[in-house]
Amino acid sequence: MNEGKEQIMEAIERGDNEKRDLRAKLEAATEKAKEVCQRLQDETVVAAKSADKAVREHPYQAIGVAFGLGVLIGVVVTRCRRD
């Protein structure tokens, strides 16, 4: 009977160790994801500021580009609906 208890205790210890290892891996992955998210947010802010500056410096060209893209998207959507 002692042998059975020892095996159970060993299995519990292995399970605890595995759980601890998995928790550490999860925490490391979470930290990495937070860092990546922060970096993406920073890059997005920089890109948005750059786009805003370009539109403010060239408003008529920006309107022309937006109009052209709108027409292009409209043509593509209309053709997809016909097919």
PyMOL Python script that loads the backbone (N, CA, C, O; Angstrom):
from pymol import cmd

cmd.read_pdbstr("""\
ATOM      1  N   MET A   1       0.805  -1.184   0.000  1.00  0.00           N
ATOM      2  CA  MET A   1       0.000   0.000   0.000  1.00  0.00           C
ATOM      3  C   MET A   1       0.857   1.260   0.000  1.00  0.00           C
ATOM      4  O   MET A   1       0.496   2.271  -0.602  1.00  0.00           O
ATOM      5  N   ASN A   2       1.961   1.185   0.663  1.00  0.00           N
ATOM      6  CA  ASN A   2       2.872   2.319   0.704  1.00  0.00           C
ATOM      7  C   ASN A   2       3.351   2.690  -0.695  1.00  0.00           C
ATOM      8  O   ASN A   2       3.520   3.862  -1.030  1.00  0.00           O
ATOM      9  N   GLU A   3       3.563   1.645  -1.503  1.00  0.00           N
ATOM     10  CA  GLU A   3       4.023   1.858  -2.869  1.00  0.00           C
ATOM     11  C   GLU A   3       2.995   2.644  -3.674  1.00  0.00           C
ATOM     12  O   GLU A   3       3.354   3.526  -4.454  1.00  0.00           O
ATOM     13  N   GLY A   4       1.750   2.332  -3.488  1.00  0.00           N
ATOM     14  CA  GLY A   4       0.675   3.033  -4.187  1.00  0.00           C
ATOM     15  C   GLY A   4       0.610   4.491  -3.793  1.00  0.00           C
ATOM     16  O   GLY A   4       0.409   5.367  -4.635  1.00  0.00           O
ATOM     17  N   LYS A   5       0.783   4.749  -2.493  1.00  0.00           N
ATOM     18  CA  LYS A   5       0.777   6.136  -2.024  1.00  0.00           C
ATOM     19  C   LYS A   5       1.946   6.912  -2.610  1.00  0.00           C
ATOM     20  O   LYS A   5       1.797   8.070  -3.001  1.00  0.00           O
ATOM     21  N   GLU A   6       3.112   6.272  -2.671  1.00  0.00           N
ATOM     22  CA  GLU A   6       4.293   6.930  -3.223  1.00  0.00           C
ATOM     23  C   GLU A   6       4.087   7.265  -4.693  1.00  0.00           C
ATOM     24  O   GLU A   6       4.456   8.346  -5.153  1.00  0.00           O
ATOM     25  N   GLN A   7       3.495   6.327  -5.426  1.00  0.00           N
ATOM     26  CA  GLN A   7       3.243   6.581  -6.848  1.00  0.00           C
ATOM     27  C   GLN A   7       2.267   7.745  -7.037  1.00  0.00           C
ATOM     28  O   GLN A   7       2.438   8.578  -7.927  1.00  0.00           O
ATOM     29  N   ILE A   8       1.252   7.785  -6.192  1.00  0.00           N
ATOM     30  CA  ILE A   8       0.273   8.874  -6.264  1.00  0.00           C
ATOM     31  C   ILE A   8       0.943  10.199  -5.945  1.00  0.00           C
ATOM     32  O   ILE A   8       0.714  11.200  -6.625  1.00  0.00           O
ATOM     33  N   MET A   9       1.777  10.202  -4.902  1.00  0.00           N
ATOM     34  CA  MET A   9       2.468  11.436  -4.525  1.00  0.00           C
ATOM     35  C   MET A   9       3.413  11.906  -5.639  1.00  0.00           C
ATOM     36  O   MET A   9       3.495  13.101  -5.924  1.00  0.00           O
ATOM     37  N   GLU A  10       4.120  10.969  -6.263  1.00  0.00           N
ATOM     38  CA  GLU A  10       5.005  11.307  -7.371  1.00  0.00           C
ATOM     39  C   GLU A  10       4.210  11.886  -8.540  1.00  0.00           C
ATOM     40  O   GLU A  10       4.626  12.864  -9.162  1.00  0.00           O
ATOM     41  N   ALA A  11       3.070  11.276  -8.827  1.00  0.00           N
ATOM     42  CA  ALA A  11       2.230  11.770  -9.919  1.00  0.00           C
ATOM     43  C   ALA A  11       1.722  13.178  -9.614  1.00  0.00           C
ATOM     44  O   ALA A  11       1.659  14.027 -10.503  1.00  0.00           O
ATOM     45  N   ILE A  12       1.362  13.418  -8.362  1.00  0.00           N
ATOM     46  CA  ILE A  12       0.896  14.751  -7.971  1.00  0.00           C
ATOM     47  C   ILE A  12       2.025  15.763  -8.113  1.00  0.00           C
ATOM     48  O   ILE A  12       1.811  16.874  -8.597  1.00  0.00           O
ATOM     49  N   GLU A  13       3.232  15.379  -7.691  1.00  0.00           N
ATOM     50  CA  GLU A  13       4.384  16.280  -7.815  1.00  0.00           C
ATOM     51  C   GLU A  13       4.679  16.591  -9.275  1.00  0.00           C
ATOM     52  O   GLU A  13       4.956  17.738  -9.624  1.00  0.00           O
ATOM     53  N   ARG A  14       4.622  15.573 -10.128  1.00  0.00           N
ATOM     54  CA  ARG A  14       4.861  15.789 -11.565  1.00  0.00           C
ATOM     55  C   ARG A  14       3.809  16.739 -12.121  1.00  0.00           C
ATOM     56  O   ARG A  14       4.121  17.639 -12.901  1.00  0.00           O
ATOM     57  N   GLY A  15       2.565  16.533 -11.715  1.00  0.00           N
ATOM     58  CA  GLY A  15       1.486  17.408 -12.174  1.00  0.00           C
ATOM     59  C   GLY A  15       1.693  18.840 -11.721  1.00  0.00           C
ATOM     60  O   GLY A  15       1.479  19.779 -12.488  1.00  0.00           O
ATOM     61  N   ASP A  16       2.114  19.008 -10.465  1.00  0.00           N
ATOM     62  CA  ASP A  16       2.385  20.358  -9.951  1.00  0.00           C
ATOM     63  C   ASP A  16       3.532  21.013 -10.711  1.00  0.00           C
ATOM     64  O   ASP A  16       3.473  22.196 -11.046  1.00  0.00           O
ATOM     65  N   ASN A  17       4.579  20.229 -10.982  1.00  0.00           N
ATOM     66  CA  ASN A  17       5.716  20.771 -11.728  1.00  0.00           C
ATOM     67  C   ASN A  17       5.308  21.162 -13.147  1.00  0.00           C
ATOM     68  O   ASN A  17       5.713  22.212 -13.646  1.00  0.00           O
ATOM     69  N   GLU A  18       4.512  20.320 -13.791  1.00  0.00           N
ATOM     70  CA  GLU A  18       4.044  20.620 -15.142  1.00  0.00           C
ATOM     71  C   GLU A  18       3.171  21.865 -15.135  1.00  0.00           C
ATOM     72  O   GLU A  18       3.272  22.714 -16.021  1.00  0.00           O
ATOM     73  N   LYS A  19       2.312  21.964 -14.125  1.00  0.00           N
ATOM     74  CA  LYS A  19       1.436  23.127 -14.026  1.00  0.00           C
ATOM     75  C   LYS A  19       2.271  24.399 -13.831  1.00  0.00           C
ATOM     76  O   LYS A  19       1.983  25.429 -14.440  1.00  0.00           O
ATOM     77  N   ARG A  20       3.286  24.327 -12.997  1.00  0.00           N
ATOM     78  CA  ARG A  20       4.165  25.462 -12.745  1.00  0.00           C
ATOM     79  C   ARG A  20       4.892  25.868 -14.027  1.00  0.00           C
ATOM     80  O   ARG A  20       4.992  27.054 -14.341  1.00  0.00           O
ATOM     81  N   ASP A  21       5.404  24.865 -14.772  1.00  0.00           N
ATOM     82  CA  ASP A  21       6.098  25.146 -16.028  1.00  0.00           C
ATOM     83  C   ASP A  21       5.159  25.790 -17.045  1.00  0.00           C
ATOM     84  O   ASP A  21       5.532  26.749 -17.721  1.00  0.00           O
ATOM     85  N   LEU A  22       3.946  25.262 -17.151  1.00  0.00           N
ATOM     86  CA  LEU A  22       2.973  25.819 -18.088  1.00  0.00           C
ATOM     87  C   LEU A  22       2.595  27.246 -17.707  1.00  0.00           C
ATOM     88  O   LEU A  22       2.452  28.106 -18.577  1.00  0.00           O
ATOM     89  N   ARG A  23       2.435  27.495 -16.436  1.00  0.00           N
ATOM     90  CA  ARG A  23       2.105  28.841 -15.968  1.00  0.00           C
ATOM     91  C   ARG A  23       3.234  29.821 -16.305  1.00  0.00           C
ATOM     92  O   ARG A  23       2.974  30.953 -16.712  1.00  0.00           O
ATOM     93  N   ALA A  24       4.486  29.385 -16.136  1.00  0.00           N
ATOM     94  CA  ALA A  24       5.625  30.244 -16.459  1.00  0.00           C
ATOM     95  C   ALA A  24       5.676  30.540 -17.957  1.00  0.00           C
ATOM     96  O   ALA A  24       5.948  31.669 -18.366  1.00  0.00           O
ATOM     97  N   LYS A  25       5.411  29.520 -18.766  1.00  0.00           N
ATOM     98  CA  LYS A  25       5.394  29.725 -20.217  1.00  0.00           C
ATOM     99  C   LYS A  25       4.265  30.673 -20.613  1.00  0.00           C
ATOM    100  O   LYS A  25       4.448  31.531 -21.475  1.00  0.00           O
ATOM    101  N   LEU A  26       3.110  30.523 -19.993  1.00  0.00           N
ATOM    102  CA  LEU A  26       1.972  31.384 -20.287  1.00  0.00           C
ATOM    103  C   LEU A  26       2.277  32.834 -19.904  1.00  0.00           C
ATOM    104  O   LEU A  26       1.953  33.753 -20.657  1.00  0.00           O
ATOM    105  N   GLU A  27       2.886  33.039 -18.760  1.00  0.00           N
ATOM    106  CA  GLU A  27       3.240  34.390 -18.330  1.00  0.00           C
ATOM    107  C   GLU A  27       4.254  35.020 -19.279  1.00  0.00           C
ATOM    108  O   GLU A  27       4.155  36.206 -19.593  1.00  0.00           O
ATOM    109  N   ALA A  28       5.222  34.238 -19.735  1.00  0.00           N
ATOM    110  CA  ALA A  28       6.221  34.750 -20.679  1.00  0.00           C
ATOM    111  C   ALA A  28       5.557  35.120 -22.006  1.00  0.00           C
ATOM    112  O   ALA A  28       5.864  36.158 -22.593  1.00  0.00           O
ATOM    113  N   ALA A  29       4.651  34.269 -22.472  1.00  0.00           N
ATOM    114  CA  ALA A  29       3.951  34.550 -23.725  1.00  0.00           C
ATOM    115  C   ALA A  29       3.063  35.786 -23.585  1.00  0.00           C
ATOM    116  O   ALA A  29       2.949  36.576 -24.522  1.00  0.00           O
ATOM    117  N   THR A  30       2.440  35.954 -22.435  1.00  0.00           N
ATOM    118  CA  THR A  30       1.594  37.119 -22.197  1.00  0.00           C
ATOM    119  C   THR A  30       2.423  38.394 -22.209  1.00  0.00           C
ATOM    120  O   THR A  30       2.012  39.395 -22.797  1.00  0.00           O
ATOM    121  N   GLU A  31       3.571  38.368 -21.574  1.00  0.00           N
ATOM    122  CA  GLU A  31       4.453  39.530 -21.566  1.00  0.00           C
ATOM    123  C   GLU A  31       4.910  39.882 -22.975  1.00  0.00           C
ATOM    124  O   GLU A  31       4.934  41.053 -23.354  1.00  0.00           O
ATOM    125  N   LYS A  32       5.273  38.866 -23.744  1.00  0.00           N
ATOM    126  CA  LYS A  32       5.706  39.091 -25.127  1.00  0.00           C
ATOM    127  C   LYS A  32       4.571  39.694 -25.937  1.00  0.00           C
ATOM    128  O   LYS A  32       4.799  40.607 -26.731  1.00  0.00           O
ATOM    129  N   ALA A  33       3.344  39.197 -25.753  1.00  0.00           N
ATOM    130  CA  ALA A  33       2.186  39.727 -26.476  1.00  0.00           C
ATOM    131  C   ALA A  33       1.929  41.180 -26.089  1.00  0.00           C
ATOM    132  O   ALA A  33       1.582  41.994 -26.944  1.00  0.00           O
ATOM    133  N   LYS A  34       2.093  41.510 -24.820  1.00  0.00           N
ATOM    134  CA  LYS A  34       1.914  42.900 -24.380  1.00  0.00           C
ATOM    135  C   LYS A  34       2.943  43.811 -25.033  1.00  0.00           C
ATOM    136  O   LYS A  34       2.613  44.920 -25.455  1.00  0.00           O
ATOM    137  N   GLU A  35       4.190  43.351 -25.120  1.00  0.00           N
ATOM    138  CA  GLU A  35       5.241  44.144 -25.748  1.00  0.00           C
ATOM    139  C   GLU A  35       4.940  44.367 -27.225  1.00  0.00           C
ATOM    140  O   GLU A  35       5.093  45.478 -27.731  1.00  0.00           O
ATOM    141  N   VAL A  36       4.513  43.319 -27.912  1.00  0.00           N
ATOM    142  CA  VAL A  36       4.190  43.424 -29.336  1.00  0.00           C
ATOM    143  C   VAL A  36       3.014  44.378 -29.527  1.00  0.00           C
ATOM    144  O   VAL A  36       3.027  45.203 -30.441  1.00  0.00           O
ATOM    145  N   CYS A  37       2.006  44.272 -28.679  1.00  0.00           N
ATOM    146  CA  CYS A  37       0.837  45.147 -28.758  1.00  0.00           C
ATOM    147  C   CYS A  37       1.247  46.599 -28.563  1.00  0.00           C
ATOM    148  O   CYS A  37       0.787  47.474 -29.297  1.00  0.00           O
ATOM    149  N   GLN A  38       2.096  46.865 -27.596  1.00  0.00           N
ATOM    150  CA  GLN A  38       2.546  48.231 -27.344  1.00  0.00           C
ATOM    151  C   GLN A  38       3.324  48.771 -28.537  1.00  0.00           C
ATOM    152  O   GLN A  38       3.145  49.922 -28.933  1.00  0.00           O
ATOM    153  N   ARG A  39       4.185  47.936 -29.108  1.00  0.00           N
ATOM    154  CA  ARG A  39       4.972  48.356 -30.272  1.00  0.00           C
ATOM    155  C   ARG A  39       4.046  48.673 -31.452  1.00  0.00           C
ATOM    156  O   ARG A  39       4.253  49.664 -32.152  1.00  0.00           O
ATOM    157  N   LEU A  40       3.034  47.841 -31.671  1.00  0.00           N
ATOM    158  CA  LEU A  40       2.088  48.082 -32.754  1.00  0.00           C
ATOM    159  C   LEU A  40       1.292  49.368 -32.524  1.00  0.00           C
ATOM    160  O   LEU A  40       1.022  50.114 -33.465  1.00  0.00           O
ATOM    161  N   GLN A  41       0.921  49.618 -31.281  1.00  0.00           N
ATOM    162  CA  GLN A  41       0.206  50.855 -30.973  1.00  0.00           C
ATOM    163  C   GLN A  41       1.084  52.073 -31.266  1.00  0.00           C
ATOM    164  O   GLN A  41       0.620  53.061 -31.836  1.00  0.00           O
ATOM    165  N   ASP A  42       2.333  51.993 -30.879  1.00  0.00           N
ATOM    166  CA  ASP A  42       3.259  53.103 -31.134  1.00  0.00           C
ATOM    167  C   ASP A  42       3.430  53.339 -32.633  1.00  0.00           C
ATOM    168  O   ASP A  42       3.412  54.482 -33.090  1.00  0.00           O
ATOM    169  N   GLU A  43       3.595  52.263 -33.393  1.00  0.00           N
ATOM    170  CA  GLU A  43       3.760  52.387 -34.840  1.00  0.00           C
ATOM    171  C   GLU A  43       2.493  52.945 -35.487  1.00  0.00           C
ATOM    172  O   GLU A  43       2.575  53.729 -36.432  1.00  0.00           O
ATOM    173  N   THR A  44       1.330  52.548 -34.988  1.00  0.00           N
ATOM    174  CA  THR A  44       0.063  53.040 -35.526  1.00  0.00           C
ATOM    175  C   THR A  44      -0.085  54.533 -35.285  1.00  0.00           C
ATOM    176  O   THR A  44      -0.537  55.261 -36.168  1.00  0.00           O
ATOM    177  N   VAL A  45       0.290  54.993 -34.108  1.00  0.00           N
ATOM    178  CA  VAL A  45       0.222  56.427 -33.795  1.00  0.00           C
ATOM    179  C   VAL A  45       1.134  57.205 -34.737  1.00  0.00           C
ATOM    180  O   VAL A  45       0.740  58.249 -35.255  1.00  0.00           O
ATOM    181  N   VAL A  46       2.337  56.712 -34.961  1.00  0.00           N
ATOM    182  CA  VAL A  46       3.274  57.386 -35.857  1.00  0.00           C
ATOM    183  C   VAL A  46       2.704  57.443 -37.273  1.00  0.00           C
ATOM    184  O   VAL A  46       2.774  58.483 -37.928  1.00  0.00           O
ATOM    185  N   ALA A  47       2.138  56.327 -37.750  1.00  0.00           N
ATOM    186  CA  ALA A  47       1.559  56.291 -39.095  1.00  0.00           C
ATOM    187  C   ALA A  47       0.364  57.235 -39.211  1.00  0.00           C
ATOM    188  O   ALA A  47       0.213  57.916 -40.225  1.00  0.00           O
ATOM    189  N   ALA A  48      -0.477  57.281 -38.193  1.00  0.00           N
ATOM    190  CA  ALA A  48      -1.642  58.172 -38.215  1.00  0.00           C
ATOM    191  C   ALA A  48      -1.202  59.636 -38.246  1.00  0.00           C
ATOM    192  O   ALA A  48      -1.782  60.442 -38.974  1.00  0.00           O
ATOM    193  N   LYS A  49      -0.197  59.977 -37.473  1.00  0.00           N
ATOM    194  CA  LYS A  49       0.308  61.354 -37.476  1.00  0.00           C
ATOM    195  C   LYS A  49       0.904  61.713 -38.834  1.00  0.00           C
ATOM    196  O   LYS A  49       0.730  62.830 -39.322  1.00  0.00           O
ATOM    197  N   SER A  50       1.601  60.764 -39.434  1.00  0.00           N
ATOM    198  CA  SER A  50       2.193  60.989 -40.746  1.00  0.00           C
ATOM    199  C   SER A  50       1.110  61.188 -41.804  1.00  0.00           C
ATOM    200  O   SER A  50       1.219  62.078 -42.648  1.00  0.00           O
ATOM    201  N   ALA A  51       0.066  60.361 -41.761  1.00  0.00           N
ATOM    202  CA  ALA A  51      -1.042  60.497 -42.705  1.00  0.00           C
ATOM    203  C   ALA A  51      -1.756  61.824 -42.507  1.00  0.00           C
ATOM    204  O   ALA A  51      -2.112  62.488 -43.481  1.00  0.00           O
ATOM    205  N   ASP A  52      -1.966  62.213 -41.268  1.00  0.00           N
ATOM    206  CA  ASP A  52      -2.624  63.482 -40.975  1.00  0.00           C
ATOM    207  C   ASP A  52      -1.800  64.653 -41.525  1.00  0.00           C
ATOM    208  O   ASP A  52      -2.351  65.591 -42.100  1.00  0.00           O
ATOM    209  N   LYS A  53      -0.509  64.588 -41.347  1.00  0.00           N
ATOM    210  CA  LYS A  53       0.371  65.653 -41.842  1.00  0.00           C
ATOM    211  C   LYS A  53       0.310  65.731 -43.367  1.00  0.00           C
ATOM    212  O   LYS A  53       0.233  66.817 -43.940  1.00  0.00           O
ATOM    213  N   ALA A  54       0.346  64.551 -44.021  1.00  0.00           N
ATOM    214  CA  ALA A  54       0.306  64.530 -45.488  1.00  0.00           C
ATOM    215  C   ALA A  54      -1.011  65.105 -46.007  1.00  0.00           C
ATOM    216  O   ALA A  54      -1.011  65.857 -46.982  1.00  0.00           O
ATOM    217  N   VAL A  55      -2.121  64.768 -45.374  1.00  0.00           N
ATOM    218  CA  VAL A  55      -3.427  65.267 -45.804  1.00  0.00           C
ATOM    219  C   VAL A  55      -3.509  66.778 -45.587  1.00  0.00           C
ATOM    220  O   VAL A  55      -4.047  67.500 -46.426  1.00  0.00           O
ATOM    221  N   ARG A  56      -2.981  67.249 -44.475  1.00  0.00           N
ATOM    222  CA  ARG A  56      -3.019  68.696 -44.198  1.00  0.00           C
ATOM    223  C   ARG A  56      -2.128  69.477 -45.169  1.00  0.00           C
ATOM    224  O   ARG A  56      -2.445  70.611 -45.526  1.00  0.00           O
ATOM    225  N   GLU A  57      -1.017  68.873 -45.593  1.00  0.00           N
ATOM    226  CA  GLU A  57      -0.118  69.558 -46.526  1.00  0.00           C
ATOM    227  C   GLU A  57      -0.644  69.522 -47.959  1.00  0.00           C
ATOM    228  O   GLU A  57      -0.382  70.436 -48.741  1.00  0.00           O
ATOM    229  N   HIS A  58      -1.389  68.463 -48.305  1.00  0.00           N
ATOM    230  CA  HIS A  58      -1.884  68.297 -49.682  1.00  0.00           C
ATOM    231  C   HIS A  58      -3.364  67.910 -49.652  1.00  0.00           C
ATOM    232  O   HIS A  58      -3.703  66.778 -49.997  1.00  0.00           O
ATOM    233  N   PRO A  59      -4.243  68.815 -49.254  1.00  0.00           N
ATOM    234  CA  PRO A  59      -5.659  68.442 -49.088  1.00  0.00           C
ATOM    235  C   PRO A  59      -6.354  68.067 -50.396  1.00  0.00           C
ATOM    236  O   PRO A  59      -7.151  67.129 -50.414  1.00  0.00           O
ATOM    237  N   TYR A  60      -6.073  68.778 -51.487  1.00  0.00           N
ATOM    238  CA  TYR A  60      -6.766  68.487 -52.743  1.00  0.00           C
ATOM    239  C   TYR A  60      -6.319  67.150 -53.332  1.00  0.00           C
ATOM    240  O   TYR A  60      -7.129  66.414 -53.895  1.00  0.00           O
ATOM    241  N   GLN A  61      -5.045  66.841 -53.201  1.00  0.00           N
ATOM    242  CA  GLN A  61      -4.564  65.546 -53.676  1.00  0.00           C
ATOM    243  C   GLN A  61      -5.178  64.415 -52.843  1.00  0.00           C
ATOM    244  O   GLN A  61      -5.516  63.357 -53.373  1.00  0.00           O
ATOM    245  N   ALA A  62      -5.317  64.651 -51.544  1.00  0.00           N
ATOM    246  CA  ALA A  62      -5.920  63.634 -50.676  1.00  0.00           C
ATOM    247  C   ALA A  62      -7.375  63.397 -51.059  1.00  0.00           C
ATOM    248  O   ALA A  62      -7.837  62.256 -51.085  1.00  0.00           O
ATOM    249  N   ILE A  63      -8.098  64.476 -51.357  1.00  0.00           N
ATOM    250  CA  ILE A  63      -9.499  64.327 -51.788  1.00  0.00           C
ATOM    251  C   ILE A  63      -9.560  63.559 -53.107  1.00  0.00           C
ATOM    252  O   ILE A  63     -10.422  62.700 -53.289  1.00  0.00           O
ATOM    253  N   GLY A  64      -8.643  63.869 -54.025  1.00  0.00           N
ATOM    254  CA  GLY A  64      -8.610  63.164 -55.310  1.00  0.00           C
ATOM    255  C   GLY A  64      -8.331  61.680 -55.147  1.00  0.00           C
ATOM    256  O   GLY A  64      -8.970  60.846 -55.789  1.00  0.00           O
ATOM    257  N   VAL A  65      -7.380  61.355 -54.291  1.00  0.00           N
ATOM    258  CA  VAL A  65      -7.054  59.943 -54.050  1.00  0.00           C
ATOM    259  C   VAL A  65      -8.246  59.225 -53.415  1.00  0.00           C
ATOM    260  O   VAL A  65      -8.582  58.108 -53.808  1.00  0.00           O
ATOM    261  N   ALA A  66      -8.881  59.867 -52.435  1.00  0.00           N
ATOM    262  CA  ALA A  66     -10.044  59.251 -51.788  1.00  0.00           C
ATOM    263  C   ALA A  66     -11.167  59.045 -52.787  1.00  0.00           C
ATOM    264  O   ALA A  66     -11.825  58.005 -52.772  1.00  0.00           O
ATOM    265  N   PHE A  67     -11.398  60.030 -53.661  1.00  0.00           N
ATOM    266  CA  PHE A  67     -12.446  59.906 -54.672  1.00  0.00           C
ATOM    267  C   PHE A  67     -12.126  58.748 -55.621  1.00  0.00           C
ATOM    268  O   PHE A  67     -12.993  57.929 -55.925  1.00  0.00           O
ATOM    269  N   GLY A  68     -10.875  58.690 -56.084  1.00  0.00           N
ATOM    270  CA  GLY A  68     -10.468  57.611 -57.002  1.00  0.00           C
ATOM    271  C   GLY A  68     -10.625  56.236 -56.376  1.00  0.00           C
ATOM    272  O   GLY A  68     -11.109  55.309 -57.026  1.00  0.00           O
ATOM    273  N   LEU A  69     -10.223  56.095 -55.123  1.00  0.00           N
ATOM    274  CA  LEU A  69     -10.382  54.802 -54.442  1.00  0.00           C
ATOM    275  C   LEU A  69     -11.854  54.448 -54.272  1.00  0.00           C
ATOM    276  O   LEU A  69     -12.237  53.285 -54.404  1.00  0.00           O
ATOM    277  N   GLY A  70     -12.680  55.455 -53.979  1.00  0.00           N
ATOM    278  CA  GLY A  70     -14.113  55.211 -53.845  1.00  0.00           C
ATOM    279  C   GLY A  70     -14.726  54.715 -55.141  1.00  0.00           C
ATOM    280  O   GLY A  70     -15.537  53.790 -55.141  1.00  0.00           O
ATOM    281  N   VAL A  71     -14.330  55.341 -56.259  1.00  0.00           N
ATOM    282  CA  VAL A  71     -14.836  54.905 -57.569  1.00  0.00           C
ATOM    283  C   VAL A  71     -14.367  53.490 -57.860  1.00  0.00           C
ATOM    284  O   VAL A  71     -15.153  52.656 -58.311  1.00  0.00           O
ATOM    285  N   LEU A  72     -13.102  53.210 -57.608  1.00  0.00           N
ATOM    286  CA  LEU A  72     -12.551  51.873 -57.861  1.00  0.00           C
ATOM    287  C   LEU A  72     -13.279  50.811 -57.037  1.00  0.00           C
ATOM    288  O   LEU A  72     -13.648  49.761 -57.562  1.00  0.00           O
ATOM    289  N   ILE A  73     -13.482  51.079 -55.772  1.00  0.00           N
ATOM    290  CA  ILE A  73     -14.192  50.122 -54.909  1.00  0.00           C
ATOM    291  C   ILE A  73     -15.625  49.950 -55.385  1.00  0.00           C
ATOM    292  O   ILE A  73     -16.148  48.836 -55.389  1.00  0.00           O
ATOM    293  N   GLY A  74     -16.262  51.042 -55.787  1.00  0.00           N
ATOM    294  CA  GLY A  74     -17.637  50.952 -56.300  1.00  0.00           C
ATOM    295  C   GLY A  74     -17.729  50.092 -57.540  1.00  0.00           C
ATOM    296  O   GLY A  74     -18.663  49.301 -57.673  1.00  0.00           O
ATOM    297  N   VAL A  75     -16.771  50.228 -58.458  1.00  0.00           N
ATOM    298  CA  VAL A  75     -16.762  49.420 -59.679  1.00  0.00           C
ATOM    299  C   VAL A  75     -16.570  47.948 -59.337  1.00  0.00           C
ATOM    300  O   VAL A  75     -17.266  47.087 -59.876  1.00  0.00           O
ATOM    301  N   VAL A  76     -15.646  47.663 -58.459  1.00  0.00           N
ATOM    302  CA  VAL A  76     -15.379  46.265 -58.079  1.00  0.00           C
ATOM    303  C   VAL A  76     -16.602  45.649 -57.414  1.00  0.00           C
ATOM    304  O   VAL A  76     -16.966  44.515 -57.728  1.00  0.00           O
ATOM    305  N   VAL A  77     -17.234  46.364 -56.513  1.00  0.00           N
ATOM    306  CA  VAL A  77     -18.418  45.845 -55.812  1.00  0.00           C
ATOM    307  C   VAL A  77     -19.561  45.622 -56.799  1.00  0.00           C
ATOM    308  O   VAL A  77     -20.265  44.616 -56.725  1.00  0.00           O
ATOM    309  N   THR A  78     -19.740  46.565 -57.720  1.00  0.00           N
ATOM    310  CA  THR A  78     -20.818  46.437 -58.713  1.00  0.00           C
ATOM    311  C   THR A  78     -20.585  45.226 -59.595  1.00  0.00           C
ATOM    312  O   THR A  78     -21.531  44.496 -59.892  1.00  0.00           O
ATOM    313  N   ARG A  79     -19.370  44.995 -60.017  1.00  0.00           N
ATOM    314  CA  ARG A  79     -19.066  43.826 -60.861  1.00  0.00           C
ATOM    315  C   ARG A  79     -19.260  42.531 -60.100  1.00  0.00           C
ATOM    316  O   ARG A  79     -19.729  41.545 -60.668  1.00  0.00           O
ATOM    317  N   CYS A  80     -18.909  42.517 -58.829  1.00  0.00           N
ATOM    318  CA  CYS A  80     -19.080  41.291 -58.033  1.00  0.00           C
ATOM    319  C   CYS A  80     -20.556  40.961 -57.864  1.00  0.00           C
ATOM    320  O   CYS A  80     -20.922  39.786 -57.845  1.00  0.00           O
ATOM    321  N   ARG A  81     -21.393  41.951 -57.742  1.00  0.00           N
ATOM    322  CA  ARG A  81     -22.826  41.705 -57.575  1.00  0.00           C
ATOM    323  C   ARG A  81     -23.466  41.219 -58.858  1.00  0.00           C
ATOM    324  O   ARG A  81     -24.436  40.464 -58.806  1.00  0.00           O
ATOM    325  N   ARG A  82     -22.952  41.628 -60.011  1.00  0.00           N
ATOM    326  CA  ARG A  82     -23.500  41.177 -61.288  1.00  0.00           C
ATOM    327  C   ARG A  82     -23.208  39.700 -61.527  1.00  0.00           C
ATOM    328  O   ARG A  82     -24.017  38.977 -62.110  1.00  0.00           O
ATOM    329  N   ASP A  83     -22.044  39.271 -61.069  1.00  0.00           N
ATOM    330  CA  ASP A  83     -21.626  37.874 -61.317  1.00  0.00           C
ATOM    331  C   ASP A  83     -22.285  36.967 -60.368  1.00  0.00           C
ATOM    332  O   ASP A  83     -22.063  35.757 -60.416  1.00  0.00           O
TER     333      ASP A  83
END
""", "prot")
cmd.dss("prot")
cmd.show_as("cartoon", "prot")
cmd.util.cbc("prot")
cmd.orient("prot")
